[in-house]
Every structure is written in C-alpha cells, then in structure tokens.
Amino acid sequence: MAQRIDFHFNVPNRLLYACRVVRKARANNMTVAVWTRDAHRLDFFVRQLWSFEPTGFYPHVAADDELAAETPIVYHTDEKLLPARDVLLLLDDEVPDDWKSLFSRFGRVIDIVGAAESERQPARERFKIYRSAGLAPVAHDQGAQHA
C-alpha cells in the first residue's frame, strides 16, 4: 500500500495544479504516474503540461508507449497499465478499480480535488473509503493559500 495518501482540496484549477505537482516532483527527481478514467481530462492535462511553464520541459508519455520505462512521467486512463513510480497523481472523481493493488506500486498518492462542490462531494466519498480501509489520508486545504 502507498506509504502516504494526500488530498489536496479546494484547488482553483485542478489540472494546472497537477502540472505544478509534477514540476515539484521532478525538481525532487521523483517519477510520476497520472491517472483518470476521463480521456478528455487526461488529454487536457497533457496539453497543459506542455504549456503551463513556457521554459519548462517535463518528459511524459502514455503508459503503454514503448518509451514509458525510461520516461519519468507516464499517464493513462487504464490504471492497470501504470508502472510503479514514486508518485501517483489522481485526477478522477472515483476510486480506481482495485485501488489497493494500484496504490501498492507507489510510495505516495496525491488526490487533487477542485473547489467546486461537484468535485468535493465525490472526494469526500473517496476519503471515507480509504479511511474505512485503515489508511490515514492527509488533507491539505489549498483554498486558503489562494484566498
């Protein structure tokens, strides 16, 4: 199981925030996997990763790409295809299928939750699921930092 699960909530722009998390992880020489079932959301995240920082470059490929093993950032809509990495970044509104097995491949899981109630309510359910399984997710209110 992941050594740590963090919920970053009240995030004004979920996908831009995810790019910043990737930047920080890479600055610490950490590898990252990104997951959501929503192909449109994932595509938008990947496009933002290219453009959110004009001078930055964050090598990334789909998890089923032939270069995935040597690329520090991978992503996919099928969580079964994600290889072990230092960090798993969750951008979905639901708990991944077989999440216990998935989380075991990562040292840290970061679940990013927007400020809209439509994102917060499903996040509360995910938080409860993890706690009922004996995990101790840590909540980080990002809204206070942007107020």
C-alpha positions in Angstrom: 0.0 0.0 0.0 1.1 3.6 -0.6 3.2 4.9 2.3 1.2 8.2 2.1 -2.1 9.4 0.7 -2.6 13.2 0.4 -5.8 15.0 -0.6 -5.1 18.5 -1.9 -8.5 20.1 -2.0 -10.1 23.5 -2.8 -7.7 23.7 -5.7 -8.9 26.6 -8.0 -7.7 24.9 -11.2 -7.2 21.1 -10.8 -5.2 20.4 -14.0 -2.9 23.4 -13.6 -2.3 22.4 -10.0 -1.5 18.9 -11.2 1.2 20.4 -13.5 2.7 22.2 -10.6 2.7 19.0 -8.6 4.6 17.3 -11.4 7.1 20.2 -11.6 7.8 19.9 -7.8 8.1 16.1 -8.0 10.5 16.4 -10.9 12.5 19.1 -9.1 13.0 16.4 -6.4 14.0 13.8 -9.0 10.8 11.8 -8.4 8.9 9.9 -11.1 5.2 10.3 -11.6 2.2 8.4 -12.9 -1.1 10.3 -13.7 -4.5 8.6 -13.8 -8.1 9.4 -14.6 -10.8 7.5 -16.4 -11.7 10.7 -18.3 -9.8 10.7 -21.6 -10.8 14.3 -22.3 -9.5 15.4 -18.8 -6.3 13.5 -19.3 -5.7 14.9 -22.8 -6.2 18.4 -21.4 -3.8 17.7 -18.6 -1.2 16.5 -21.1 -1.6 19.7 -23.2 -1.3 21.8 -20.1 1.9 20.0 -19.2 3.4 21.2 -22.4 2.3 24.8 -22.0 1.9 25.8 -18.3 5.5 26.8 -18.0 7.0 28.4 -21.2 10.6 27.4 -20.4 9.9 24.1 -18.7 10.1 20.6 -20.2 8.6 17.6 -18.4 9.2 14.3 -20.4 6.0 12.4 -20.5 4.4 9.6 -22.5 1.4 7.3 -22.3 2.0 4.3 -20.0 1.6 1.9 -23.0 4.2 3.8 -25.1 7.5 1.9 -25.8 9.4 4.7 -24.0 7.4 4.5 -20.8 10.0 2.5 -18.9 12.6 5.3 -19.4 10.3 8.3 -19.1 9.8 9.9 -15.7 6.2 10.9 -16.2 3.6 8.5 -17.5 -0.2 8.7 -17.8 -3.2 6.6 -18.8 -6.9 6.1 -18.4 -6.3 2.4 -17.6 -4.8 2.2 -14.2 -3.6 -1.4 -14.8 -1.1 -0.1 -17.4 0.5 2.4 -15.0 4.0 1.2 -13.9 5.4 1.7 -10.4 6.5 5.3 -9.8 7.4 7.4 -6.8 4.1 9.4 -7.0 0.6 8.5 -8.3 -1.4 11.6 -9.2 -5.2 11.0 -9.2 -7.3 13.3 -11.3 -10.5 11.2 -11.3 -13.7 11.6 -9.4 -14.0 8.0 -8.3 -11.8 5.5 -6.5 -9.7 3.5 -9.0 -10.8 -0.1 -9.6 -8.7 -2.4 -7.4 -7.2 0.7 -5.8 -5.4 -1.3 -3.1 -3.3 -3.2 -5.7 -2.8 0.0 -7.7 -1.6 2.0 -4.6 0.9 -0.7 -3.7 3.0 0.3 -6.7 3.5 3.9 -5.4 5.3 5.4 -2.5 2.9 8.4 -2.4 -0.6 9.0 -3.8 -1.8 12.6 -4.3 -5.6 13.1 -5.0 -6.3 16.6 -6.4 -9.7 18.0 -5.7 -11.1 21.2 -7.2 -13.1 23.8 -5.3 -16.5 23.0 -6.9 -18.9 21.0 -4.9 -19.3 18.6 -7.8 -15.7 17.6 -7.2 -15.7 17.9 -3.4 -18.5 15.5 -2.7 -17.0 12.6 -4.6 -13.7 13.4 -2.9 -15.3 13.0 0.5 -16.5 9.6 -0.5 -13.0 8.6 -1.6 -11.6 9.9 1.6 -14.1 7.8 3.6 -13.3 4.6 1.6 -9.6 5.0 2.3 -10.2 5.7 6.0 -12.5 2.7 6.3 -9.7 0.5 4.8 -7.4 1.6 7.7 -5.5 4.3 5.8 -4.9 7.8 7.2 -5.2 10.2 4.3 -3.9 13.7 5.0 -6.0 16.7 3.9 -4.3 19.8 2.6 -6.6 22.8 2.1 -5.2 24.7 -0.9 -8.0 27.2 -1.0 -6.5 29.1 2.0 -3.3 29.5 0.1 -5.1 31.1 -2.9 -7.6 33.3 -1.0 
